[in-house]
């Protein structure tokens, strides 16, 4: 049986960002967004749909959703103080329009546009995968594609870069640090006495899973030399004070872990036709970087420590390296 305390979702580290928990936050994505936000500690949550109902004139692309009569002015709607992007929404045009409206209006999308504030309201974004693999033969657009659209629109409209208070989920080091914290918590609960020295990260996407594991491996190495920002280029989650606090996890996470090895499986985005497992030194470099804008392209970070066929092979490989029967 797997308990919730053993699971890390892309948004799980948001519970560490307590400085935003009392603010009125606009949430975008799909699924039980309000429930997820409340479970993470956020007290005042506003969905895209609630914002659209309050200001129906903002959503104008779909002719069938335009109001037939001029609605009365909205009153009593709170000023929004930040944005949480949980994942790709269903109606991209609605979310892109309303999120941009909130940023340009400093949280008051019903007001007449004055001077555009900059820096804009804080944005917490989860799940940066540009592509993901489903039943289709080719990869599908992920939330990273939605973020790319939002960034492009904001820069085209304002001439300035969209900035993130934090980027969470793979390949962010914040997510791997949080996973390490939970693993060490679980080890203590199970009475595990030996310190955990190696982590194994298994995934099917070189651009997020492998990149993130290798980036965190660099973080672990540099942390031992008191250089916690090695391997990042102007990365917001390393630059912001709260993200640094998240990485340190209030000293709850001990520093016994020395490395994080990446294991790439061939059952998703990545496909390999050779024998597995093998040492992944001869892996072909990708000519196009599918990672997020705020992470620098380093081909070495896309090279997995190992390539295996599937998750079962990956687990058996880790067991073998740890001498577990």
C-alpha positions in Angstrom: 0.0 0.0 0.0 1.3 3.4 -1.0 0.4 6.3 1.3 0.1 10.0 0.2 3.3 10.7 2.3 5.2 8.6 -0.2 4.1 10.4 -3.3 5.6 13.5 -4.8 3.5 15.2 -7.5 4.7 18.2 -9.5 2.9 20.6 -7.2 3.8 18.9 -3.8 6.6 21.3 -2.9 4.2 24.2 -3.0 3.3 23.5 0.6 6.8 24.9 1.5 5.9 28.3 0.0 3.9 29.4 3.1 4.5 33.1 2.4 1.8 32.8 -0.4 -0.7 30.7 1.6 -2.7 33.7 2.9 -2.8 35.5 -0.5 -5.7 35.5 -3.0 -4.2 33.2 -5.7 -5.6 32.5 -9.2 -5.2 28.8 -10.0 -5.1 27.4 -13.5 -5.0 23.8 -14.9 -7.6 21.0 -14.7 -8.9 18.6 -12.1 -9.7 19.4 -8.5 -7.6 22.6 -8.4 -9.3 24.1 -5.4 -9.0 21.0 -3.4 -5.4 20.5 -4.3 -4.6 24.2 -3.5 -6.3 24.0 -0.1 -4.5 20.7 0.7 -1.2 22.4 0.0 -2.0 25.2 2.5 -3.5 28.0 0.3 -6.4 29.7 2.0 -7.8 31.9 -0.7 -8.2 30.2 -4.1 -9.8 31.6 -7.2 -10.2 29.5 -10.3 -10.2 30.6 -13.9 -13.9 29.7 -14.2 -14.7 31.8 -11.2 -12.9 34.8 -12.7 -14.6 34.3 -16.0 -18.0 34.3 -14.3 -17.1 37.5 -12.4 -15.9 39.2 -15.6 -17.7 37.5 -18.5 -16.5 40.1 -21.0 -12.9 39.0 -20.7 -13.5 35.6 -22.4 -14.4 36.5 -26.0 -12.8 33.9 -28.3 -15.6 31.4 -28.2 -18.7 33.1 -29.7 -21.0 30.7 -27.9 -19.7 31.8 -24.5 -20.0 35.6 -25.1 -22.7 37.2 -22.9 -25.9 38.0 -24.9 -26.5 41.1 -22.8 -24.1 43.5 -21.1 -23.6 42.1 -17.6 -23.7 44.4 -14.6 -20.4 45.5 -13.1 -18.8 43.0 -10.7 -18.5 44.0 -7.1 -16.8 42.4 -4.1 -14.4 40.3 -6.2 -11.1 40.2 -4.4 -7.9 41.7 -5.8 -5.7 38.8 -6.9 -2.2 38.6 -5.5 -0.5 35.8 -7.4 -0.9 33.0 -9.9 -0.4 29.2 -9.5 -0.1 27.3 -12.8 -0.8 23.6 -11.8 -0.9 22.2 -15.4 -2.2 22.6 -18.9 -5.8 23.8 -18.9 -8.6 22.5 -21.2 -9.4 25.9 -22.8 -6.1 27.4 -23.5 -7.4 30.6 -25.1 -9.5 31.4 -22.0 -6.6 30.7 -19.5 -4.0 32.6 -21.6 -6.3 35.6 -21.9 -7.4 35.8 -18.3 -4.0 35.1 -16.8 -2.5 37.9 -19.0 -5.3 40.2 -17.9 -4.5 39.6 -14.3 -0.8 40.2 -14.8 -1.4 43.4 -16.8 -4.0 44.8 -14.3 -2.0 43.9 -11.1 -4.8 41.6 -10.0 -7.8 43.8 -11.0 -8.9 42.5 -14.5 -12.1 44.4 -14.4 -10.3 47.8 -14.2 -9.3 49.9 -17.1 -5.8 49.3 -18.2 -3.4 51.9 -16.9 0.4 51.6 -16.6 1.5 47.9 -16.8 3.1 46.9 -13.5 6.6 45.4 -13.5 7.6 43.2 -11.9 4.2 41.6 -12.3 2.4 39.5 -9.7 4.3 36.4 -8.5 3.8 33.2 -10.6 4.3 29.7 -9.2 4.4 27.2 -12.1 4.4 23.4 -11.8 5.3 20.8 -14.4 7.5 22.1 -17.2 7.4 19.2 -19.7 7.1 20.5 -23.2 5.9 17.1 -24.5 4.6 13.9 -23.0 3.8 10.5 -24.4 0.2 9.1 -24.4 -1.5 6.5 -26.7 -0.8 8.5 -29.8 2.3 7.6 -31.9 3.8 11.1 -31.4 4.3 13.1 -28.2 1.5 15.4 -27.0 1.8 19.0 -25.8 2.5 19.4 -22.1 2.3 22.2 -19.6 5.7 23.4 -20.8 4.1 24.3 -24.1 1.4 26.3 -22.4 4.1 28.2 -20.4 5.9 28.9 -23.7 2.6 30.4 -25.1 2.1 32.5 -22.0 5.7 33.7 -22.0 5.5 34.6 -25.7 2.2 36.5 -25.4 3.4 38.5 -22.3 6.7 39.5 -24.0 4.9 40.4 -27.2 2.4 42.6 -25.4 4.7 44.2 -22.8 8.1 43.9 -24.3 9.3 42.4 -21.1 10.1 38.8 -19.9 7.6 36.9 -17.9 9.2 36.0 -14.6 8.5 33.1 -12.3 8.7 33.2 -8.5 9.4 29.5 -8.7 9.4 26.7 -11.2 8.4 23.4 -9.6 8.4 19.9 -10.8 11.0 18.2 -12.9 13.6 19.3 -13.7 13.7 21.8 -10.8 16.2 21.0 -8.0 13.5 22.0 -5.5 11.4 19.0 -6.5 14.3 16.5 -6.2 15.3 18.1 -2.8 11.8 17.7 -1.6 11.7 14.0 -2.8 15.0 13.4 -0.9 13.4 14.9 2.2 10.4 12.5 1.9 12.6 9.5 1.2 14.7 10.2 4.3 11.5 10.7 6.3 10.2 7.3 5.1 13.5 5.6 5.9 13.3 6.9 9.5 9.7 5.7 9.9 10.8 2.2 8.7 13.7 2.2 11.2 16.3 2.4 8.5 19.6 3.0 10.3 22.1 3.3 7.5 22.4 6.8 6.0 21.1 7.1 2.4 24.0 8.0 0.1 22.6 7.4 -3.4 19.3 8.4 -5.0 18.0 6.8 -8.2 15.7 8.8 -10.5 13.7 6.9 -13.1 12.0 8.5 -16.0 11.2 8.3 -19.7 11.9 11.9 -20.7 15.5 13.0 -21.2 14.5 16.7 -21.2 12.9 16.6 -17.8 13.6 13.4 -15.9 17.2 12.9 -16.9 18.0 16.6 -17.1 16.5 17.1 -13.6 18.3 14.2 -12.0 21.6 15.2 -13.4 21.0 18.8 -12.4 20.3 17.7 -8.8 23.3 15.5 -8.9 25.3 18.6 -9.7 23.5 20.4 -6.9 24.5 17.6 -4.4 28.1 17.9 -5.5 28.2 21.6 -5.3 26.4 21.7 -2.0 29.3 19.8 -0.5 31.4 22.7 -1.7 28.9 25.3 -0.5 28.0 26.3 -4.0 24.2 25.7 -4.0 23.6 27.4 -7.4 26.0 25.4 -9.6 24.5 24.3 -12.9 21.8 26.9 -13.2 21.5 29.9 -15.4 19.4 32.8 -13.9 17.1 30.2 -12.5 14.3 31.8 -10.5 13.9 28.9 -8.1 17.5 29.2 -7.1 17.6 33.0 -7.1 14.5 33.8 -4.9 14.9 33.7 -1.1 11.9 31.4 -0.6 13.2 28.9 -3.1 16.5 28.8 -1.3 14.6 28.1 1.9 12.7 25.3 0.0 16.0 23.8 -1.1 17.4 23.8 2.4 14.0 22.5 3.8 14.6 24.2 7.1 17.6 21.9 7.8 15.2 18.9 8.1 16.9 17.1 5.2 20.3 15.8 6.3 23.3 15.9 3.9 24.2 12.1 3.8 23.1 11.9 0.1 26.1 12.1 -2.2 24.7 11.4 -5.7 21.6 11.1 -7.8 21.8 8.6 -10.6 19.5 9.0 -13.6 17.9 5.9 -15.2 16.2 6.4 -18.5 13.4 3.9 -19.5 12.3 3.2 -23.1 8.5 3.0 -22.5 7.6 6.7 -23.0 9.0 9.7 -24.8 12.4 8.1 -25.2 12.8 5.1 -27.4 16.0 3.0 -27.8 16.3 -0.1 -30.1 19.4 -1.6 -28.5 20.1 -3.9 -25.7 19.2 -2.8 -22.2 20.6 -2.1 -19.7 23.7 -0.3 -20.9 25.9 2.5 -19.8 24.6 5.6 -21.6 27.8 7.2 -22.8 27.1 6.9 -26.5 23.7 8.5 -26.4 22.9 10.8 -29.3 22.7 14.4 -28.4 19.5 16.3 -29.0 19.9 19.2 -31.5 16.8 20.9 -30.1 16.5 21.8 -26.4 13.0 21.0 -25.1 13.7 22.2 -21.6 12.3 25.4 -20.1 13.7 28.8 -21.0 15.1 29.4 -17.5 17.4 26.3 -17.6 20.5 26.5 -19.6 21.1 23.9 -22.3 23.9 21.5 -21.4 24.0 18.3 -23.5 25.8 16.4 -20.7 22.7 16.9 -18.5 20.6 14.9 -21.0 22.9 11.8 -20.8 21.4 9.2 -18.4 23.6 7.3 -16.1 21.8 4.1 -17.4 19.3 3.2 -20.1 17.0 0.3 -19.4 13.8 -1.1 -21.0 11.2 -0.3 -18.3 10.6 0.6 -14.7 11.0 -3.0 -13.5 14.4 -3.2 -15.0 15.3 0.2 -13.4 14.3 -1.0 -10.0 16.3 -4.3 -10.4 19.3 -2.2 -11.5 19.1 0.0 -8.4 18.7 -3.1 -6.2 21.7 -4.7 -7.8 23.9 -1.6 -7.3 22.8 -1.5 -3.6 23.4 -5.2 -3.2 19.8 -5.8 -2.3 18.3 -9.2 -3.1 
